[in-house]
Amino acid sequence: MFDTMTMTKAMGGACGALLVFMLGGWAAETIYHSGGGHGHGDDHAQGYKIEVASAEVEDVEPVEEIDFAVVMASASATDGETLWRNCRSCHALEAGNHGVGPSLYGVVNRAVGAEDFAYSGALVAVADTWTPENLQAFLENPKGWAPGTAMGYNGMRKVEDRANLIAYLASIGG
């Protein structure tokens, strides 16, 4: 089946392909480094230097602090129920029924670690009670508020959404 001529053709094809790849690499290096050295140890950089006048920022508007109690007073539990879909993949609303995360039945104003769930030490160290303010801070940025938490959620951006979700959770088992 295989004779000497077939083996010679196969080796010749492989060597020819290797030669084409090596020559292509050499050509690409030559084109890439043309006009300014070879990029090895010299001070020539690829690209253009753009001079920018240093602008001093004088009129920086301060970030307006939002009073969460005011937002919470106008929160809608009905709207919060639709936001619950983000949470239900890991949490349950039935008392004592834990998923990946603890049950959120009666979570508002509940002590952290009150359920028979192994909370991470990061949460226990940051708060004693799940007040609406603590829940708001946690839902905004879980890893920023409680570094080392096991919760893999990135956070809820809008303060109104957080307030609506907390209002919904307060209506469940509260």
Contact map, one row per residue, 1 for C-alpha under 8 A:
111000000000000000000000000000000000000000000000000000000000000000000000000000000000000000000000000000000000000000000000000000000000000000000000000000000000000000000000000000
111101100000000000000000000000000000000000000000000000000000000000000000000000000000000000000000000000000000000000000000000000000000000000000000000000000000000000000000000000
111111100000000000000000000000000000000000000000000000000000000000000000000000000000000000000000000000000000000000000000000000000000000000000000000000000000000000000000000000
011111110000000000000000000000000000000000000000000000000000000000000000000000000000000000000000000000000000000000000000000000000000000000000000000000000000000000000000000000
001111111000000000000000000000000000000000000000000000000000000000000000000000000000000000000000000000000000000000000000000000000000000000000000000000000000000000000000000000
011111111100000000000000000000000000000000000000000000000000000000000000000000000000000000000000000000000000000000000000000000000000000000000000000000000000000000000000000000
011111111110000000000000000000000000000000000000000000000000000000000000000000000000000000000000000000000000000000000000000000000000000000000000000000000000000000000000000000
000111111111000000000000000000000000000000000000000000000000000000000000000000000000000000000000000000000000000000000000000000000000000000000000000000000000000000000000000000
000011111111100000000000000000000000000000000000000000000000000000000000000000000000000000000000000000000000000000000000000000000000000000000000000000000000000000000000000000
000001111111110000000000000000000000000000000000000000000000000000000000000000000000000000000000000000000000000000000000000000000000000000000000000000000000000000000000000000
000000111111111000000000000000000000000000000000000000000000000000000000000000000000000000000000000000000000000000000000000000000000000000000000000000000000000000000000000000
000000011111111100000000000000000000000000000000000000000000000000000000000000000000000000000000000000000000000000000000000000000000000000000000000000000000000000000000000000
000000001111111110000000000000000000000000000000000000000000000000000000000000000000000000000000000000000000000000000000000000000000000000000000000000000000000000000000000000
000000000111111111000000000000000000000000000000000000000000000000000000000000000000000000000000000000000000000000000000000000000000000000000000000000000000000000000000000000
000000000011111111100000000000000000000000000000000000000000000000000000000000000000000000000000000000000000000000000000000000000000000000000000000000000000000000000000000000
000000000001111111110000000000000000000000000000000000000000000000000000000000000000000000000000000000000000000000000000000000000000000000000000000000000000000000000000000000
000000000000111111111000000000000000000000000000000000000000000000000000000000000000000000000000000000000000000000000000000000000000000000000000000000000000000000000000000000
000000000000011111111100000000000000000000000000000000000000000000000000000000000000000000000000000000000000000000000000000000000000000000000000000000000000000000000000000000
000000000000001111111110000000000000000000000000000000000000000000000000000000000000000000000000000000000000000000000000000000000000000000000000000000000000000000000000000000
000000000000000111111111000000000000000000000000000000000000000000000000000000000000000000000000000000000000000000000000000000000000000000000000000000000000000000000000000000
000000000000000011111111100000000000000000000000000000000000000000000000000000000000000000000000000000000000000000000000000000000000000000000000000000000000000000000000000000
000000000000000001111111110000000000000000000000000000000000000000000000000000000000000000000000000000000000000000000000000000000000000000000000000000000000000000000000000000
000000000000000000111111111000000000000000000000000000000000000000000000000000000000000000000000000000000000000000000000000000000000000000000000000000000000000000000000000000
000000000000000000011111111100000000000000000000000000000000000000000000000000000000000000000000000000000000000000000000000000000000000000000000000000000000000000000000000000
000000000000000000001111111110000000000000000000000000000000000000000000000000000000000000000000000000000000000000000000000000000000000000000000000000000000000000000000000000
000000000000000000000111111111000000000000000000000000000000000000000000000000000000000000000000000000000000000000000000000000000000000000000000000000000000000000000000000000
000000000000000000000011111111100000000000000000000000000000000000000000000000000000000000000000000000000000000000000000000000000000000000000000000000000000000000000000000000
000000000000000000000001111111110000000000000000000000000000000000000000000000000000000000000000000000000000000000000000000000000000000000000000000000000000000000000000000000
000000000000000000000000111111111000000000000000000000000000000000000000000000000000000000000000000000000000000000000000000000000000000000000000000000000000000000000000000000
000000000000000000000000011111111100000000000000000000000000000000000000000000000000000000000000000000000000000000000000000000000000000000000000000000000000000000000000000000
000000000000000000000000001111111100000000000000000000000000000000000000000000000000000000000000000000000000000000000000000000000000000000000000000000000000000000000000000000
000000000000000000000000000111111100000000000000000000000000000000000000000000000000000000000000000000000000000000000000000000000000000000000000000000000000000000000000000000
000000000000000000000000000011111111111000000000000000000000000000000000000000000000000000000000000000000000000000000000000000000000000000000000000000000000000000000000000000
000000000000000000000000000001111111110000000000000000000000000000000000000000000000000000000000000000000000000000000000000000000000000000000000000000000000000000000000000000
000000000000000000000000000000001111100000000000000000000000000000000000000000000000000000000000000000000000000000000000000000000000000000000000000000000000000000000000000000
000000000000000000000000000000001111111000010000000000000000000000000000000000000000000000000000000000000000000000000000000000000000000000000000000000000000000000000000000000
000000000000000000000000000000001111111101010000000000000000000000000000000000000000000000000000000000000000000000000000000000000000000000000000000000000000000000000000000000
000000000000000000000000000000001101111101000000000000000000000000000000000000000000000000000000000000000000000000000000000000000000000000000000000000000000000000000000000000
000000000000000000000000000000001001111111111000000000000000000000000000000000000000000000000000000000000000000000000000000000000000000000000000000000000000000000000000000000
000000000000000000000000000000000000111111000000000000000000000000000000000000000000000000000000000000000000000000000000000000000000000000000000000000000000000000000000000000
000000000000000000000000000000000000001111100000000000000000000000000000000000000000000000000000000000000000000000000000000000000000000000000000000000000000000000000000000000
000000000000000000000000000000000000111111110000000000000000000000000000000000000000000000000000000000000000000000000000000000000000000000000000000000000000000000000000000000
000000000000000000000000000000000000001011111000000000000000000000000000000000000000000000000000000000000000000000000000000000000000000000000000000000000000000000000000000000
000000000000000000000000000000000001101001111100000000000000000000000000000000000000000000000000000000000000000000000000000000000000000000000000000000000000000000000000000000
000000000000000000000000000000000000001000111110000000000000000000000000000000000000000000000000000000000000000000000000000000000000000000000000000000000000000000000000000000
000000000000000000000000000000000000000000011111000000000000000000000000000000000000000000000000000000000000000000000000000000000000000000000000000000000000000000000000000000
000000000000000000000000000000000000000000001111100000000000000000000000000000000000000000000000000000000000000000000000000000000000000000000000000000000000000000000000000000
000000000000000000000000000000000000000000000111110000000000000000000000000000000000000000000000000000000000000000000000000000000000000000000000000000000000000000000000000000
000000000000000000000000000000000000000000000011111000000000000000000000000000000000000000000000000000000000000000000000000000000000000000000000000000000000000000000000000000
000000000000000000000000000000000000000000000001111100000000000000000000000000000000000000000000000000000000000000000000000000000000000000000000000000000000000000000000000000
000000000000000000000000000000000000000000000000111110000000000000000000000000000000000000000000000000000000000000000000000000000000000000000000000000000000000000000000000000
000000000000000000000000000000000000000000000000011111000000000000000000000000000000000000000000000000000000000000000000000000000000000000000000000000000000000000000000000000
000000000000000000000000000000000000000000000000001111100000000000000000000000000000000000000000000000000000000000000000000000000000000000000000000000000000000000000000000000
000000000000000000000000000000000000000000000000000111110000000000000000000000000000000000000000000000000000000000000000000000000000000000000000000000000000000000000000000000
000000000000000000000000000000000000000000000000000011111000000000000000000000000000000000000000000000000000000000000000000000000000000000000000000000000000000000000000000000
000000000000000000000000000000000000000000000000000001111100000000000000000000000000000000000000000000000000000000000000000000000000000000000000000000000000000000000000000000
000000000000000000000000000000000000000000000000000000111111000000000000000000000000000000000000000000000000000000000000000000000000000000000000000000000000000000000000000000
000000000000000000000000000000000000000000000000000000011111000000000000000000000000000000000000000000000000000000000000000000000000000000000000000000000000000000000000000000
000000000000000000000000000000000000000000000000000000001111100000000000000000000000000000000000000000000000000000000000000000000000000000000000000000000000000000000000000000
000000000000000000000000000000000000000000000000000000001111110000000000000000000000000000000000000000000000000000000000000000000000000000000000000000000000000000000000000000
000000000000000000000000000000000000000000000000000000000011111000000000000000000000000000000000000000000000000000000000000000000000000000000000000000000000000000000000000000
000000000000000000000000000000000000000000000000000000000001111100000000000000000000000000000000000000000000000000000000000000000000000000000000000000000000000000000000000000
000000000000000000000000000000000000000000000000000000000000111110000000000000000000000000000000000000000000000000000000000000000000000000000000000000000000000000000000000000
000000000000000000000000000000000000000000000000000000000000011111000000000000000000000000000000000000000000000000000000000000000000000000000000000000000000000000000000000000
000000000000000000000000000000000000000000000000000000000000001111100000000000000000000000000000000000000000000000000000000000000000000000000000000000000000000000000000000000
000000000000000000000000000000000000000000000000000000000000000111110010000000000000000000000000000000000000000000000000000000000000000000000000000000000000000000000000000000
000000000000000000000000000000000000000000000000000000000000000011111110000000000000000000000000000000000000000000000000000000000000000000000000000000000000000000000000000000
000000000000000000000000000000000000000000000000000000000000000001111111000000000000000000000000000000000000000000000000000000000000100000000000000000000000001000100000000000
000000000000000000000000000000000000000000000000000000000000000000111111100000000000000000000000000000000000000000000000000000000000000000000000000000000000000000000000000000
000000000000000000000000000000000000000000000000000000000000000000111111110000000000000000000000000000000000000000000000000000000000000000000000000000000000000000000000000000
000000000000000000000000000000000000000000000000000000000000000001111111111000000000000000000000000000000000000000000000000000000000000000000000000000000000001100100000000000
000000000000000000000000000000000000000000000000000000000000000000011111111000000000000000000000000000000000000000000000000000000000000000000000000000000000000100110010000000
000000000000000000000000000000000000000000000000000000000000000000001111111000000000000000000000000000000000000000000000000000000000000000000000000000000000000000000000000000
000000000000000000000000000000000000000000000000000000000000000000000111111100000000000000000000000000000000000000000000000000000000000000000000000000000000000000000000000000
000000000000000000000000000000000000000000000000000000000000000000000011111110000000000000000000000000000000000000000000000000000000000000000000000000000000000100110010000000
000000000000000000000000000000000000000000000000000000000000000000000000011111110000000000000000000000000000000000000000000000000000000000000000000000000000000000110011000000
000000000000000000000000000000000000000000000000000000000000000000000000001111111000000000000000000000000000000000000000000000000000000000000000000000000000000000011111101000
000000000000000000000000000000000000000000000000000000000000000000000000000111111100000000000000000000000000000000000000000000000000000000000000000000000000000000010001000000
000000000000000000000000000000000000000000000000000000000000000000000000000111111110000000000000000000000000000000000000000000000000000000000000000000000000000010011001000000
000000000000000000000000000000000000000000000000000000000000000000000000000111111111000000000000000000000000000000000000000000000000000000000000000000000000000010111111100000
000000000000000000000000000000000000000000000000000000000000000000000000000011111111100000000000000000000000000000000000000000000000000000000000000000000000000000011001000000
000000000000000000000000000000000000000000000000000000000000000000000000000001111111100000000000000000000000000000000000000000000000000000000000000000000000000000000000000000
000000000000000000000000000000000000000000000000000000000000000000000000000000111111111000000000000000000000000000000000000000000000000000000000000000000000000010011000000000
000000000000000000000000000000000000000000000000000000000000000000000000000000011111111100000000000000000000000000000000000000000000000000000000000000000000000000001000000000
000000000000000000000000000000000000000000000000000000000000000000000000000000001111111110000000000000000000000000000000000000000000000000000000000000000000000000000000000000
000000000000000000000000000000000000000000000000000000000000000000000000000000000011111110000000000000000000000000000000000000000000000000000000000000000000000000000000000000
000000000000000000000000000000000000000000000000000000000000000000000000000000000011111111100000000000000000000000000000000000000000000000000000000000000000000000000000000000
000000000000000000000000000000000000000000000000000000000000000000000000000000000001111111110000000000000000000000000000000000000000000000000000000000000000000000000000000000
000000000000000000000000000000000000000000000000000000000000000000000000000000000000111111100000000000000000000000000000000000000000000000000000000000000000000000000000000000
000000000000000000000000000000000000000000000000000000000000000000000000000000000000001111110000001110000000000000000000000000000000000000000000000000000000000000000000000000
000000000000000000000000000000000000000000000000000000000000000000000000000000000000001111111000011111110000000000000000000000000000000000000000000000000000000000000000000000
000000000000000000000000000000000000000000000000000000000000000000000000000000000000000101111100111001111000000000000000000000000000000000000000000000000000000000000000000000
000000000000000000000000000000000000000000000000000000000000000000000000000000000000000000111110100000111000000000000000000000000000000000000000000000000000000000000000000100
000000000000000000000000000000000000000000000000000000000000000000000000000000000000000000011111100000111000000000000000000000000000000000000000000000000000000000000000000000
000000000000000000000000000000000000000000000000000000000000000000000000000000000000000000001111100000111100000000000000000000000000000000000000000000000000000000000000000000
000000000000000000000000000000000000000000000000000000000000000000000000000000000000000000000111110000100000000000110000000000000000000000000000000000000000000000000000000000
000000000000000000000000000000000000000000000000000000000000000000000000000000000000000000011111111001100000000000000000000000000000000000000000000000000000000000000000000000
000000000000000000000000000000000000000000000000000000000000000000000000000000000000000000110001111111100000000000001000000000000000000000000000000000000000000000000000000000
000000000000000000000000000000000000000000000000000000000000000000000000000000000000000001110000111111100000000000000000000000000000000000000000000000000000000000000000000000
000000000000000000000000000000000000000000000000000000000000000000000000000000000000000001100000011111000000000000000000000000000000000000000000000000000000000000000000000000
000000000000000000000000000000000000000000000000000000000000000000000000000000000000000001100000011111100000000000000000000000000000000000000000000000100000000000000000000000
000000000000000000000000000000000000000000000000000000000000000000000000000000000000000000110000111111110000000000101000000000000000000000000000000000000000000000000000000000
000000000000000000000000000000000000000000000000000000000000000000000000000000000000000000111111111011111010000000100000000000000000000000000000000000000000000000000000000000
000000000000000000000000000000000000000000000000000000000000000000000000000000000000000000111110000001111110000000000000000000000000000000000000000000000000000000000000100000
000000000000000000000000000000000000000000000000000000000000000000000000000000000000000000011110000000111110000000000000000000000000000000000000000000000000000000000000100111
000000000000000000000000000000000000000000000000000000000000000000000000000000000000000000000010000000011111110000000000000000000000000000000000000000000000000000000000110111
000000000000000000000000000000000000000000000000000000000000000000000000000000000000000000000000000000111111110000000000000000000100000000000000000000000000000000000000110001
000000000000000000000000000000000000000000000000000000000000000000000000000000000000000000000000000000000111110000000000000000000111001000000000000000000000000000000100110001
000000000000000000000000000000000000000000000000000000000000000000000000000000000000000000000000000000000111111000000000000000001111000000000000000000000000000000000000000000
000000000000000000000000000000000000000000000000000000000000000000000000000000000000000000000000000000000111111101000000000000001110000000000000000000000000000000000000000000
000000000000000000000000000000000000000000000000000000000000000000000000000000000000000000000000000000000000111111000000000000011100000000000000000000000000000000000000000000
000000000000000000000000000000000000000000000000000000000000000000000000000000000000000000000000000000000000011111100010001100111100000000000000000000000000000000000000000000
000000000000000000000000000000000000000000000000000000000000000000000000000000000000000000000000000000000000001111111110000100000000000000000000000000000000000000000000000000
000000000000000000000000000000000000000000000000000000000000000000000000000000000000000000000000000000000000011111111000000000000000000000000000000000000000000000000000000000
000000000000000000000000000000000000000000000000000000000000000000000000000000000000000000000001000001100000000111111000000000000000000000000000000000000000000000000000000000
000000000000000000000000000000000000000000000000000000000000000000000000000000000000000000000001000000000000000011111100000000000000000000000000000000000000000000000000000000
000000000000000000000000000000000000000000000000000000000000000000000000000000000000000000000000010001000000000011111110000000000000000000000000000000000000000000000000000000
000000000000000000000000000000000000000000000000000000000000000000000000000000000000000000000000000000000000000010011111000000000000000000000000000000000000000000000000000000
000000000000000000000000000000000000000000000000000000000000000000000000000000000000000000000000000000000000000110001111101100000000000000000000000000000000000000000000000000
000000000000000000000000000000000000000000000000000000000000000000000000000000000000000000000000000000000000000000000111111100000000000000000000000111000000000000000000000000
000000000000000000000000000000000000000000000000000000000000000000000000000000000000000000000000000000000000000000000011111110000000000000000000000110000000000000000000000000
000000000000000000000000000000000000000000000000000000000000000000000000000000000000000000000000000000000000000000000001111111000000000000000000011110000000000000000000000000
000000000000000000000000000000000000000000000000000000000000000000000000000000000000000000000000000000000000000100000011111111100000000000000000010010000000000000000000000000
000000000000000000000000000000000000000000000000000000000000000000000000000000000000000000000000000000000000000110000011111111110000000000000000000000000000000000000000000000
000000000000000000000000000000000000000000000000000000000000000000000000000000000000000000000000000000000000000000000000111111110000000000000000000000000000000000000000000000
000000000000000000000000000000000000000000000000000000000000000000000000000000000000000000000000000000000000000000000000011111110000000000000000110000000000000000000000000000
000000000000000000000000000000000000000000000000000000000000000000000000000000000000000000000000000000000000000100000000001111111100010000000000000000000000000000000000000000
000000000000000000000000000000000000000000000000000000000000000000000000000000000000000000000000000000000000001100000000000111111100000000000000000000000000000000000000000000
000000000000000000000000000000000000000000000000000000000000000000000000000000000000000000000000000000000000111100000000000000111110010000000000000000000000000000000000000000
000000000000000000000000000000000000000000000000000000000000000000000000000000000000000000000000000000000011111100000000000000111111111000000000000000000000000000000000000000
000000000000000000000000000000000000000000000000000000000000000000000000000000000000000000000000000000000001110000000000000000001111111000000000000000000000000000000000000000
000000000000000000000000000000000000000000000000000000000000000000000000000000000000000000000000000000000001100000000000000000000111111100000000000000000000000000000100000000
000000000000000000000000000000000000000000000000000000000000000000010000000000000000000000000000000000000000000000000000000000000111111110000000000000000000000000000000000000
000000000000000000000000000000000000000000000000000000000000000000000000000000000000000000000000000000000000000000000000000000101111111111000000000000000000000000000000000000
000000000000000000000000000000000000000000000000000000000000000000000000000000000000000000000000000000000001000000000000000000000111111111100000000000000000000000000100000000
000000000000000000000000000000000000000000000000000000000000000000000000000000000000000000000000000000000000000000000000000000000001111111110000000000000000001001100100000000
000000000000000000000000000000000000000000000000000000000000000000000000000000000000000000000000000000000000000000000000000000000000111111111100100000000000000000000000000000
000000000000000000000000000000000000000000000000000000000000000000000000000000000000000000000000000000000000000000000000000000000000011111111110110000000010000000000000000000
000000000000000000000000000000000000000000000000000000000000000000000000000000000000000000000000000000000000000000000000000000000000001111111100000000000011000001000000000000
000000000000000000000000000000000000000000000000000000000000000000000000000000000000000000000000000000000000000000000000000000000000000111111100000000000011101001000000000000
000000000000000000000000000000000000000000000000000000000000000000000000000000000000000000000000000000000000000000000000000000000000000011111111100000000111000000000000000000
000000000000000000000000000000000000000000000000000000000000000000000000000000000000000000000000000000000000000000000000000000000000000011111111111010101110000000000000000000
000000000000000000000000000000000000000000000000000000000000000000000000000000000000000000000000000000000000000000000000000000000000000001001111111110100100000000000000000000
000000000000000000000000000000000000000000000000000000000000000000000000000000000000000000000000000000000000000000000000000000000000000000001111111000000000000000000000000000
000000000000000000000000000000000000000000000000000000000000000000000000000000000000000000000000000000000000000000000000000001000000000011001111111000000000000000000000000000
000000000000000000000000000000000000000000000000000000000000000000000000000000000000000000000000000000000000000000000000011001000000000001000111111110000000000000000000000000
000000000000000000000000000000000000000000000000000000000000000000000000000000000000000000000000000000000000000000000000010000000000000000000111111110000000000000000000000000
000000000000000000000000000000000000000000000000000000000000000000000000000000000000000000000000000000000000000000000001110000000000000000000010011111000000000000000000000000
000000000000000000000000000000000000000000000000000000000000000000000000000000000000000000000000000000000000000000000001111000000000000000000110011111100000000000000000000000
000000000000000000000000000000000000000000000000000000000000000000000000000000000000000000000000000000000000000000000001000000000000000000000000000111110000000000000000000000
000000000000000000000000000000000000000000000000000000000000000000000000000000000000000000000000000010000000000000000000000000000000000000000110000011111000000000000000000000
000000000000000000000000000000000000000000000000000000000000000000000000000000000000000000000000000000000000000000000000000000000000000000000000000001111100000000000000000000
000000000000000000000000000000000000000000000000000000000000000000000000000000000000000000000000000000000000000000000000000000000000000000000100000000111110000000000000000000
000000000000000000000000000000000000000000000000000000000000000000000000000000000000000000000000000000000000000000000000000000000000000000001110000000011111000000000000000000
000000000000000000000000000000000000000000000000000000000000000000000000000000000000000000000000000000000000000000000000000000000000000001111100000000001111100000000000000000
000000000000000000000000000000000000000000000000000000000000000000000000000000000000000000000000000000000000000000000000000000000000000000111000000000000111111011000000000000
000000000000000000000000000000000000000000000000000000000000000000000000000000000000000000000000000000000000000000000000000000000000000000010000000000000011111010000000000000
000000000000000000000000000000000000000000000000000000000000000000000000000000000000000000000000000000000000000000000000000000000000000000000000000000000001111111000000000000
000000000000000000000000000000000000000000000000000000000000000000010010000000000000000000000000000000000000000000000000000000000000000100010000000000000001111111100000000000
000000000000000000000000000000000000000000000000000000000000000000000011001000000000000000000000000000000000000000000000000000000000000000000000000000000000011111110000000000
000000000000000000000000000000000000000000000000000000000000000000000000000000110010000000000000000000000000000000000000000000000000000000000000000000000001111111111000000000
000000000000000000000000000000000000000000000000000000000000000000000000000000000000000000000000000000000000000000000000000000000000000100110000000000000001011111111100000000
000000000000000000000000000000000000000000000000000000000000000000010011001100010000000000000000000000000000000000000000000000000000000100000000000000000000001111111110000000
000000000000000000000000000000000000000000000000000000000000000000000001001111111010000000000000000000000000000000000000000000000000000000000000000000000000000111111111000000
000000000000000000000000000000000000000000000000000000000000000000000000000010111011000000000000000000000000000000000000000000000000000000000000000000000000000011111111100000
000000000000000000000000000000000000000000000000000000000000000000000000000010010000000000000000000000000001000000000000000000000001001100000000000000000000000001111111110000
000000000000000000000000000000000000000000000000000000000000000000000001001110010000000000000000000000000000000000000000000000000000000000000000000000000000000000111111111000
000000000000000000000000000000000000000000000000000000000000000000000000000111111000000000000000000000000000000000000000000000000000000000000000000000000000000000011111111100
000000000000000000000000000000000000000000000000000000000000000000000000000010010000000000000000000000011111000000000000000000000000000000000000000000000000000000001111111110
000000000000000000000000000000000000000000000000000000000000000000000000000000000000000000000000000000000111000000000000000000000000000000000000000000000000000000000111111111
000000000000000000000000000000000000000000000000000000000000000000000000000010000000000000000000000000000000000000000000000000000000000000000000000000000000000000000011111111
000000000000000000000000000000000000000000000000000000000000000000000000000000000000000000001000000000001100000000000000000000000000000000000000000000000000000000000001111111
000000000000000000000000000000000000000000000000000000000000000000000000000000000000000000000000000000001100000000000000000000000000000000000000000000000000000000000000111111
000000000000000000000000000000000000000000000000000000000000000000000000000000000000000000000000000000001111000000000000000000000000000000000000000000000000000000000000011111
